Amino acid sequence: MDSRLLLLLTLSLLPACGKKGGDDQPIIPSAMVAPHTTAEFFDGYFASRYFIADPACQSSVSGGGKIDHANVSVWRDGKVAQTNLSFPTAQARPALSSKGISLALYGLYQQTDCGSATDASQCQSTPPVSLVAASTPLNICDTNREFVRTSVEAVALTGLAMLESASVFYRKVDGHSSDLPEASLLVLPKVETLYQDGATRSEAVDNLSYVPNFSGSPTFVIFPKGAFSVSMGRWVDVNLWEIPWTLAHEFGHHIFRFHSDIAAAASGIAGAVPVHSFPTAPDSNTGFALTAASGTRHIGDADLLAAVNEGFADLYAYYVQGSVPGMTKGIDCFHENRDAGIALFADAQPKVLSAAVLAQFMSTTKASPNIDCSVPFYQDIHVIGAIFAYGVDQIFSASVGQDAAKKTALMLDWAKRIGQDYLPTQGTASANLTFGTFAHAALATIANGSTLPVAACDAAKKVFPTYSDAWLSGEFTCK
């Protein structure tokens, strides 16, 4: 299979918005508008290659059972290979499911009307959405069958395997909650945007997302692959869902939402956001919290939280993979940049939340993303999140070493502290809420009274220099 892929992870912690579809099924959030295209369905080129391998099974009322093992495509050591994975809790019917993933769905088709293909601001305020086809449960009747990589069943099994691994790891960590809500998995939806000022339309591709409420359940979404990335020559022979850290990252958002308790205030997150600033189609209008028409940005508390949320998700994915650097090695644009165990970005810039970096992120003037995806774009919340992931890992490692489960237990406490700091500020003029607030919460997580390990103080000084003097000059003692 010709499978070059642009990896674009998205996050939304807002309930699904837009009008209700058939069977009272919520629409995918309208904030997930696809990047603009210059040719009809150019970015959806590969969508027609996906197919149901066993259509008779989808209407069958018999067969299925437990799935013990399955061959799925997995990215390991710089390449994709067929790997026989165990599924500790997976069931094939009445729908594909596992512990933590209650339902696998496919077949969603929705359309959104937008005013302009050149002004993204006209597509961000709840445009008209129509549901062409509702999603339906995905069944597997023959649990011993090997499915072709491009089949809907294979995509769902691979995604389920990645999410099950992240879920199993979570349940082994001290401080985990048995009340963590189960989620659904929606694979390969067709989400089109129609532009009224021309004959163009686009399709949401090259995405993973976490949606807190789709048809009454938190849902992980796997979008199809697009064609623009193929023309750019990036991510050769790998699909988004085949890389273990990607869906572990999305599961990290699920954990953050629950343990921070910020889910109770939907206005806290500013919609769905891309994993990086690079285009997935020609003339893409990218960036976060931007007003495309004026070229200005409006950064608020929700943007700060969203960046830290991305760092939390990166860190969780890193710990699921054993807290060993190299989990993104060989993946264009991500490699060192999103590896929480590596101190430098791919272009050798340090992962430091310096005054200069903060000034770029907080600037009210929109900057242009870098053409070279190895160069960090400091107005991207995921780049700031990568700095947080590295810095907080250094702080946690100073307390408990390299034990991934122990560091994850600290993460859960950190999420709770973040929620306690953030929730009281909503709806108020919270000038005192800064990135330093959230970094301070990580230090408070490991402090023994007012005492911090020297290595934790050193990490705070190195990665968060703008704020560290205020903490270490009186509140904390380094020993």
Beta strands, then each sheet from edge to edge (+ up, - down):
strand 1: 9-11
strand 2: 69-76
strand 3: 79-86
strand 4: 101-106
strand 5: 109-114
strand 6: 129-133
strand 7: 136-137
strand 8: 183-187
strand 9: 190-195
strand 10: 201-203
strand 11: 208-214
strand 12: 217-222
strand 13: 290-291
strand 14: 296-297
strand 15: 451-452
strand 16: 477-478
sheet 1: 1+ 11+ 12- 8- 4- 7+
sheet 2: 2+ 3-
sheet 3: 6+ 5- 9- 10+
sheet 4: 13+ 14-
sheet 5: 15+ 16+
end
